[in-house]
Amino acid sequence: MTVSFGEFVTVEVEDAIAVIRIDRPKMNALNGAIRDGLRDAARSVSADEQVRAAIVWGGERVFAAGADIKEMEQYGYAEIVLWGRQLQDAFRELAAIPKPTVAAVEGYALGGGMELSMTCDFRIAADNATFGQPEILLGIIPGAGGTQRLARLVGPAKAKDLVYSGRFVPAQEALAIGLVDELVEPGTVLAAAKAKLAPYVNGPALALRAAKEAIDRGLDVDLDTGLAIETALFAGLFGSDDQRSGMASFVANGPGKATFTGR
């Protein structure tokens, strides 16, 4: 079943994997309607217990070639502050989906499109895809996470290189610096993303959620605080169906042979 979230965003669920699809020809330029659609789609996917993982996809031609400049250029300071906050809020909703997520990237992922890809846990791209944060060439800087998520992903020096220059990054370089996790042939990206998520669909949902939260929250705090977050989430899993099923399998089968059989 496919559900629409505004004019340009849909969610289709199959085999417990939700595909959040952007479809605004020709370049999937991110406007207010897409922003709001992504926010609402993320909330729906987060709340749907039948969904165990999610993919963000822009189709077989382009992921998203940046924000809609024609829409943005008419704004003054007050309007652009609001617009930027709303886009960041939408991206935070995507990043906070408490399930494994993959950005499936074909074609261009530029500006806001690259920032969108970084809201996911993993990025799989076609080997001819192109990434970049070209905002500096417009006399501005990234405003939807490009200076923050990028630095956390590839390190501050490489992030400064990409943001300062605004240059395009070919897929092979994106893989080498850790911006992308896997390259595949064009036209196979969505299938590869589904294959990436398949092992998690029948995995321990509560434990996966806790693992994602521990890692993501830990990146924003000092080590001692991060360890406290980890301890709280670790202890909170004891007594859950996930924990009982996993440990029962370990006791019955031994290390290396245990399999998770719960839902």
Residue pairs with C-beta under 8 A, 6 or more apart in sequence:
1 12
1 13
2 10
2 11
2 12
3 10
3 11
3 12
3 44
4 10
5 11
5 36
5 37
5 38
5 40
5 41
5 44
6 33
6 34
6 36
6 37
6 40
7 24
7 33
7 37
8 22
8 23
8 24
8 28
8 31
8 33
8 34
8 37
9 20
9 21
9 22
9 23
9 33
9 34
9 37
9 38
9 40
9 41
10 20
10 21
10 23
10 41
11 18
11 19
11 20
11 21
11 41
11 44
11 45
12 18
12 19
12 21
13 19
13 48
13 50
13 51
15 194
15 198
15 201
16 50
16 51
16 52
16 53
16 201
17 51
17 52
17 53
17 54
17 55
17 194
17 197
17 198
17 201
18 45
18 48
18 51
18 53
18 54
18 55
19 54
19 55
19 57
19 190
20 38
20 41
20 42
20 45
20 54
20 55
20 56
20 57
20 94
21 57
21 58
21 59
22 28
22 34
22 37
22 38
22 56
22 57
22 58
22 59
22 63
22 64
23 58
23 59
24 31
24 33
24 34
26 61
26 62
27 62
27 64
27 65
27 66
27 108
28 34
28 58
28 59
28 62
28 63
28 64
28 65
28 113
29 64
29 65
29 66
29 67
29 68
29 69
30 64
30 66
30 67
30 68
30 87
30 112
30 113
30 116
31 67
31 68
31 71
32 71
32 83
32 86
35 86
35 87
35 90
36 86
36 90
38 90
38 91
38 93
38 94
38 116
39 89
39 90
39 93
42 90
42 93
42 94
42 96
42 97
43 93
45 51
45 54
45 97
45 99
46 93
46 96
46 97
46 98
46 99
51 99
52 99
52 100
52 200
52 201
52 202
52 203
52 205
53 99
53 100
53 101
53 102
53 197
53 200
53 201
54 97
54 99
54 100
54 101
54 102
54 197
55 101
55 102
55 103
55 104
55 190
55 193
55 194
55 197
56 94
56 101
56 102
56 103
56 104
56 116
56 117
56 119
56 120
57 63
57 103
57 104
57 189
57 190
57 193
58 64
58 104
58 105
58 106
58 107
58 113
59 106
60 106
60 186
60 187
60 189
60 190
61 106
61 107
62 106
62 107
62 108
62 113
63 103
63 104
63 105
63 106
63 107
63 108
63 109
63 113
63 116
63 117
63 129
64 108
64 109
64 110
64 112
64 113
64 116
65 107
65 108
65 109
65 110
65 111
65 113
66 110
66 111
66 112
66 113
66 134
67 87
67 111
67 112
67 144
69 138
72 80
72 83
75 83
84 143
84 144
87 112
87 143
87 144
88 143
88 144
88 145
91 115
91 116
91 119
91 144
91 145
92 119
94 101
94 116
94 119
94 120
95 119
95 120
95 149
95 216
98 209
98 212
98 213
99 200
99 205
99 208
99 209
99 212
100 121
100 122
100 197
100 200
100 208
100 212
101 119
101 120
101 121
101 122
102 120
102 121
102 122
102 123
102 124
102 193
102 196
102 197
103 109
103 116
103 117
103 118
103 119
103 120
103 122
103 123
103 124
103 193
104 124
104 125
104 189
104 190
104 192
104 193
105 117
105 123
105 124
105 125
105 126
105 129
105 131
105 180
105 189
106 125
106 126
106 129
106 186
106 187
106 189
107 126
107 129
107 130
108 129
108 130
109 116
109 117
109 125
109 129
109 130
109 131
109 132
110 130
110 131
110 132
110 133
110 134
110 168
111 132
111 133
111 134
111 135
111 142
111 146
112 144
114 131
114 132
114 133
114 146
114 150
115 133
115 142
115 144
115 145
115 146
115 149
116 144
117 123
117 131
118 145
118 146
118 149
118 150
118 153
119 145
119 149
121 212
122 181
122 182
122 196
123 174
123 179
123 180
123 181
123 182
124 180
124 181
124 182
124 183
124 184
124 189
124 192
124 193
124 196
125 131
125 171
125 174
125 175
125 180
125 182
125 183
125 184
125 189
126 171
126 183
126 184
126 185
126 186
126 187
126 188
126 189
127 171
127 172
127 183
127 184
127 185
127 186
128 171
128 186
129 171
129 174
129 180
129 183
130 168
130 169
130 170
130 171
131 168
131 169
131 171
131 174
131 179
131 180
132 162
132 166
132 167
132 168
132 169
133 142
133 146
133 150
133 162
133 163
133 166
134 166
134 167
134 168
135 141
135 142
135 143
135 146
135 163
135 166
136 163
136 164
136 165
136 166
137 166
141 147
141 163
142 150
142 163
146 163
147 159
147 163
150 159
150 162
150 163
150 179
151 159
151 160
152 219
153 159
153 178
153 179
154 162
154 177
154 178
154 179
158 177
162 169
169 177
169 179
171 180
171 183
172 183
174 180
175 181
175 182
175 183
182 192
182 196
184 192
200 208
202 260
202 263
203 260
204 242
204 243
204 245
204 246
204 260
204 262
205 242
205 263
206 237
206 240
206 241
206 242
207 237
207 240
207 242
207 243
207 246
210 233
210 234
210 236
210 237
213 229
213 233
214 226
214 229
214 230
214 233
214 234
217 226
217 229
218 225
218 226
218 229
218 230
219 226
221 229
237 243
241 262
241 263
242 260
242 262
244 262
245 260
245 261
245 262
246 258
246 260
246 262
249 258
249 259
249 260
249 261
250 258
252 258
253 259
